[in-house]
Amino acid sequence: MTRIGMGLVGAGFVGPHHVDAVRRLGFVDIVAVAGSTEESGRRKAEALGARRGYGSYEGLLDDPEVQVVHIATPNYLHYQVTSAALARRKHVVSDKPLATTAAESGKLVEEANRAGVVAAVTFNYRGNPLVQQMRHAILRGDIGAPHFLTGYYLQDWLIKDTDYSWRLDPDKGGASSALGDIGSHWCDLAQYVSGLRITHVLGDITTVIKKRYKPRGSREAFDATNGHEGADLVDISVDDLASVLVRFDSGAKGTFSVAQVCAGHKNDLTLEICGRAASLSWRQEHQNELWRGLRDKANEVLVKDPSLIDPEVRRYARLPGGHQEAWADAFFNVIRDVYASILARSTGSAVSSPAFATFEDGHRACCIVEAILNSAARGGVWTEVLC
Ligand SMILES: NC(=O)c1ccc[n+]([C@@H]2O[C@H](COP(=O)([O-])OP(=O)(O)OC[C@H]3O[C@@H](n4cnc5c(N)ncnc54)[C@H](O)[C@@H]3O)[C@@H](O)[C@H]2O)c1
């Protein structure tokens, strides 16, 4: 079988999950890892079993064995690394958000089209088997036309003033923090599952923790180390809480909230879609269950089991009933579809309905976040999503 070489830029929290996912495919070589210094590149390459480590992304991009570039750096580097990879006509798997501004993500769409490569964004919740089931049921018309979409994405890992991430620094994370980081996931999922597009938003944005202790050294995501020692008290300007009213292109309405300061919510993404025949609800922290709400019968819970979900989406269930699918399995499913598309491209064929988000989808998420920021900046007025 054809072997494909991949390289990873940025191996902090999520980067190693990209490597785990491609390793499960069996036909991908982990060629290289690039870190922010020679030393970290070498150390991380060794830890992840990559052949080579680089101290800069340029070195990795120039490696002829790297055909697919995975980007898992802080957000501000996504545009420049992606653009440089596309200039070398490498396939790209960018972690979200695609860029820190819609202007940049729009340019990346054009650059990817010119390069003629597979260009994906890891909105990984799409790969969950019950998300696929929910989408399939809705597109088939099981709940009727959706008229209301609601939910939230709440976390608590930034709840203390001693918690800090580059996400809170606009120069590294972009103009928004929670909205760009996890709101982008919710918006992508709501659109993907419903088949609708968000056209207008009205945002209310808050910075709950206005001063934080920023460590003088670097700290990777979800690092629980905290304290005042070796840290400076800094002002925070970006959102850690936001609520949004949403309108969809079909006339459906919606509402969602995001926050990284809600105690007890670890990675709590919930999406509920209501039609007149039924409602469907999926919650990431209970991802092996899909709730169906009914008016004239008892509500139901579908517990994930490949034999009970539709044959068309069964390939997203990796394990038999009673064996819990998890975050990494959904991530893998998306990466599998990306690499199937890369293989198909080399033979001039195509993969039917791959689950991954394209650069157009990634750009759309950036446009929505930017529209929410614009809405909030003008005091909370309805704002059109332009893209
Ligand atoms: N898909 C998801 O669910 C998901 C989950 C977490 C993070 N993310 C995204 O992945 C990206 C990384 O997030 P994270 O949580 O892993 O952050 P992190 O801080 O844990 O890791 C980032 C890594 O990038 C490295 N880095 C910084 N500058 C670099 C450079 N110039 N060259 C190479 N490496 C460099 C850092 O040293 C660090 O190891 C972000 O864009 C984030 O939004 C996505």
The ligand as a Gaussian input file, in Angstrom:
#p B3LYP/6-31G(d) Opt

LIG

0 1
 N       -9.403000      20.098000      18.022000
 C       -9.436000      20.272000      19.322000
 O      -10.341000      19.837000      20.006000
 C       -8.341000      21.055000      19.969000
 C       -8.016000      20.836000      21.319000
 C       -6.977000      21.594000      21.856000
 C       -6.300000      22.530000      21.100000
 N       -6.669000      22.731000      19.801000
 C       -5.944000      23.721000      18.977000
 O       -4.621000      23.239000      18.761000
 C       -3.695000      24.291000      18.829000
 C       -2.690000      23.983000      19.926000
 O       -3.361000      23.968000      21.169000
 P       -2.755000      23.191000      22.440000
 O       -3.866000      23.155000      23.415000
 O       -2.131000      21.925000      22.016000
 O       -1.664000      24.252000      22.903000
 P       -0.326000      23.962000      23.701000
 O        0.130000      25.271000      24.224000
 O       -0.535000      22.840000      24.661000
 O        0.688000      23.450000      22.581000
 C        1.211000      24.295000      21.575000
 C        2.598000      23.780000      21.237000
 O        3.113000      24.535000      20.145000
 C        4.498000      24.760000      20.397000
 N        4.976000      25.900000      19.631000
 C        4.885000      27.216000      19.935000
 N        5.517000      27.945000      18.977000
 C        5.961000      27.064000      18.056000
 C        6.673000      27.217000      16.835000
 N        7.044000      28.420000      16.379000
 N        6.988000      26.108000      16.125000
 C        6.621000      24.886000      16.571000
 N        5.961000      24.674000      17.732000
 C        5.620000      25.771000      18.456000
 C        4.549000      24.983000      21.908000
 O        5.865000      24.823000      22.393000
 C        3.603000      23.908000      22.387000
 O        4.276000      22.694000      22.576000
 C       -4.499000      25.570000      19.063000
 O       -4.695000      26.236000      17.860000
 C       -5.819000      25.080000      19.631000
 O       -6.904000      25.908000      19.287000
 C       -7.639000      22.007000      19.244000

